[in-house]
């Protein structure tokens, strides 16, 4: 199990515990927003930092 921390630019988006780690370039959906994995960095123990590029929110 991996503790995965998702970031967009410098903002923390989501933390999750997962069995697998997404790879660079993978499509991902977080909090109802689609995006792509930009980079993956491994930290201490089972902590993985993932930089994502999410689609812009459309204001109505």
Secondary structure as UniProt FT lines:
FT   STRAND          2..8
FT   TURN            9..10
FT   STRAND          11..18
FT   TURN            24..25
FT   STRAND          27..30
FT   TURN            31..32
FT   STRAND          33..42
FT   TURN            45..46
FT   STRAND          47..54
//
